[in-house]
Amino acid sequence: MKNGLLGDSLEIFSTGPQSRNVARNNYLERVGEVARWSEQFGCKGILVYSDNNIVDPWLVSQIIIEHTTTLCPLVAVQPIYMHPYTVAKMVSSFGYVHGRRVYLNMLAGGFKNDLAALDDTTPHDDRYVRTVEYTLIIKQLLRGSGPVTFEGKYYRVKNLRMNPVLPPELFPGVLISGSSAAGMQAARAIDATAVKYPKPADEEQGSDIDAGVPRGIRVGIIARDSEAEAWSVARRRFPEDRRGQITHQLAMKTSDSSWHGQLSGMAEGRRDLTYWLEPFRNYHTFCPYLVGTYERTAAELARYIRTGHRTIIMDIPPSREELEHTKIVFETAIRRASE
């Protein structure tokens, strides 16, 4: 979002709808409209999910580009799915065909059942080692300075070139989970933004500070003029769901992700006036929410910004009107953070 207070130092992303949550005959239209809303809101880009049970993220990214003029797909990249050369080729091809920049959300993990189905038994921290090698090959190929030779624990290439050459201004931004020590180490190694699902803002003060790593958060926002209205909207959108709670508990058993464990621990009994984990606990979404008046949610968001979080990924917007409410929060938060 360009704002005149923090300039372009804050990068805001929305999130695209998942195919499993939208009827097939409506999915194409839904992706296009969410992308247009996000661009009109002022987002830099839009996160595109990837896992074993949804549409391929590169095909979804093509839909996003066709429906927008500047919005950058933030593509979730799972190393187990494709060779790093293929990812670099997709990025360079988007640049050549569309002149559009792509961001890469590098995944080191995933649900254990998804990985097991692909015969991937790599331990948690070793997956970050693999992702570092994977990303370094992608970045070297896209720099186009010459043939790439790389020999690591998981990947080896020899005299590999990338064509078409990617213009330097379209070089991809790179994000990775920063919820664990292994994730932060990987972020440093590949010069990526470390993104996490945050704790309440007052608990982020002075925590996990690493001046050498750009940082970001993923969070949802529901704000209105009054607390009562905001919470009414929140509870209608994310109602209590016993089946969802059971699914969440099962997901916990099939995930070794640091962020999943951390949030689940906080979700047990957390009842904050602004920071809300019930959508996560009921398996409606994976990120915490900020709920309340424009001023209250903006104050919380401003605290995250002040602690150095310059990338913010919002949850899937349910409507264009909801983004209008969220825009008020961001404008207020940016102003507060600059004071």
N, C-alpha and C positions, 0 to 999 in steps of 0.2 A: 504494500500500500504506500503510495506517495503521499506525504503528509505535511511537509514544510516545517515540521518540528524535529523529527529525527532523520529527515531526508529519506534516502533509500536504504538506510541501515537495517530496517526491519523487513524481513521477508515473510509474507503471509500466504499460506496454502490452504485450500479447502480439501475435501475428500470426495471422490466420485462414488456413486452407488455401486453396490455389488450385485452381480447377476443373480445370485441366489435369493436376493430379497426383492426382486422386481420381476413381474411376469415377462416372459420371453418376447411377446408381441409389443411390449411397452419399453423394453430395455434401451433400444437404440435412441428413441426419443428422449428418455429420461437422462441418459448420459449427456446428450447434447444440451438439454435445458439446464442441467446443473452446471455444466461447463460455462455456459453463457452467463448464468447468474454470478458465478465466481469471478469471471472476467469483469463484469459490470461492477462488482463489489470492489475490485482493485487488487485481487489476488495476483501474486507472482505466478502461481501454478496450482496444480490439483493432484493430490495423491491418488495413484491407481493401485489398488490391491493386487496381490498375487498369492494364490495357494492352489491346492489340488482340486478345489471344488467350484471354481469360478472361471469366467471367461478370461482368455489370455490377455495380459495387461498391455501388450504392444498393439493388439487389435483395438482395444479400448482407447489407447492413446491416439491412434489414427482417427477415431471418431471425434475425440476432443479437439484435435487440430482442425478437422474439417468444419467444426461448429464455432470456432473462435479465431481471433486474429493475433493475439499476443500470448495467451495463456500457455504455460509450460507444463507438460505432463511430468509428474514426479513418479517415475515407474519403479514399482517394487521389483527388485532383481534377486531371484533365488539362484545361487550358483549351481545347485544340483540340477536345474532345468536345462541349462544351455552353456556352451563353451563361452569364455570371455570374448573371443573373437566375434561371436554372433551378436553379443550385446553391443560391442563397438561398431559393428556393421549397421545395426539398427539405428544407433545414434547418428552416425555419419550419413545414413540414408535419409533420416528425418531432416537433417540439416540441408542436404543437397536438394531434396524434393520440395520441402516446405519452408526452408530458411528459419526453422523454429528450434529454439534451444530446448533440450530435454534435461531434467534432473533425474538422478539415480538414487533410489532408496535401497541401499545394499542390505540384504538380509543374511544374517548368519545362522538363524534358527528357523523355527517353524514348529507346528504341532508334531509331536513324536510319531503319531500314526501316519502322517503325510510323508515324513522322512523315511520311516520304516518301509512303507509301500514302495519307495524308490531304492530300497536297500542301502540307505545312508545311515550308518551307525557312528558317525564321527562325533566324538565328545564335544560338549558345549564350547569350551575355550578353544579347542582345535578348529572348530568351525570358523571362529574369528580369524585364526591364522590363514585358513583357506580363503576366506573372503578378502583378506588383505592382498594375498597373491593375485587373486582374481581381479580385484579392482586396479592394482598396479599395472597389470597387463592391459586392461581396458584404457587406462589413462595414457600409457605410453603409446599405444596404437593411435589414439585420437590426437595426440600431439603432432603426429605426422612428421617427425624430424628425421626419420630413417627407419630401416628395418629393425624390428624388435626381437631380441633374444632374451629369454628369461628362463631360469631354472630354479624352481622352488620345490617345496615338499609335495605340493599337490598339482602344480601346473608347470609345463615346460613348452616353450615355443622357440623356434629358431628362424631367424631372418624373415619374420612375418611382417607384412606391410598392410596398411589400411587404405583402401580406395573405395569411394571418393574421399579426398582429404577434407577434414572438417575445418571450416573457418574458425580462427581462434576465438572470435566473439560468441560462438555457439558451443564452446567447450562446456560440458555438463557440470552442474553443481552436484556434489555428492553428499549424501546423508547416511548415517548409520546409527543403530541403537547405542545409547551411551548409559544404559542402566547398570552395567556391570563393569568391573575393572578391565576385563578383557575387551569390552566394547570401547571404553575410553582409550585403551592402548591402540586398538585398531583405528579409531578416529584420528589419532595422532599420526599413525603410520601412513594413512592414505589422504591426509589433509582434508578430512570430512567434518561436517557439522554433526555433533553428537546429540541425538534427539532422545528424549525420554518422556514417559508419562509422569508428570510432576507430583510431588507431595504438595500439601497446602503451602501457599507462598511464604508464610512466616517460618516454615520449616526448611525452605530452600535458602534462607539467608545464610550465607557462608558455607553451604554444603556443596560438596563435589566441585569446588572451584578449581578450574584448570585454565590458567590464562592462555595456554597454548592451543586450546581447542574451542572453536566456535560451538555454541550450544543452542539447543532449541527444545520446545515442548510440544506435546500434542494434547489438546484440551477442547472440550465442547463448551458452549456458552448459551445460556437462556436468560435473557434480561428483558424487563419491562419497567414501566413507571413505578409500579408498586411491588413489594415483596409478594403479596398475596397473588397478584396476577401472574408473576413469574413462576411461582411454585405451582399454581394451577396448570399452567402450560406444561411445566416440566413433568408433573405427575400424569397428565393425560398422554404425553408423548412416550413416557417410560413407566408404564404401570407395573405394579408388583406382579411378578410372574414366577410361580412355583416351578413350572417346567424349565424356565430359563435358569433358575437358581440351580437346578439339578444338572443342567447342561454345563453351567459354569463350573460346578464341582468336578464333573467328568473331565472338562477341559484342563483343569488344574492338574489332574493326574496324568495327562498326556502332554504336558508342557514343562520344559526345564528352563523357560525364559525367566530372566531375573526380574523384568518389569512385571510379569504376570504374578509372580510370587509376592513381590513387594506390594502391589495394589491389592491383592487378595488379603494380605495381612492387615492392611489399613481398612479394608472394607468391613472387616469384622467389628461391628459396633461403632464405626465412624459416623457421627451425626453432627456435621458442621453446618453453620448457618449459610455458608456460601459454597464451600467445596463439597461436591456431592458424588458419591460412588455407587449409588443404587443402580444406575443404568448398567454399570460394569458387573455388579453382583448378580443382576437379573439377566445377564448375557445379551443385553440389547446393543451394547457397544463396548469398545475396549479402552476408552479413555475416561478420565474424570471430567466432571462438568462443574462450571461455575454458574450458580443460579442466584438471582436476586435483582435488585434495582440496577439501573444503568450505572449509577455511582458506585454501588458496592462491588459489582463485578468488575468495573473498570479499575477500582482501587486494587483489587486482587491481581488483575492482569498487569497493572503497572509495576507491582512488586516483582513479578517474574522478569519484566523487561529490565528493571533496575539491577537485578542480579546477573545480568549478562545474557539473557535468552533473547537472541535476535531473530530466531526462526520460530514461527508459530504455525502449527498444522491444526486446523479446525476439523471438527467432525463433519459427517455428511450433512449438508444443509437440506432440511425437509421442504423448504420453499424459498422463493425470492424474498418474500416479506420477512421471513425470519432473518435473512442476511441483512436486511435493513436495520433491524433491531441490533444485531451484532455490530454493525458498522458504528452505531452510536457508542457502543462500549469501547471499540478500538480507538475512535477519535478522542474519547475522554481519557483513556489509558495512556495514549501517546503523549497527550498534553501533560498529564500528571507525571509521567516518567521523566519529562524534560525539566520539571520544576526543581 
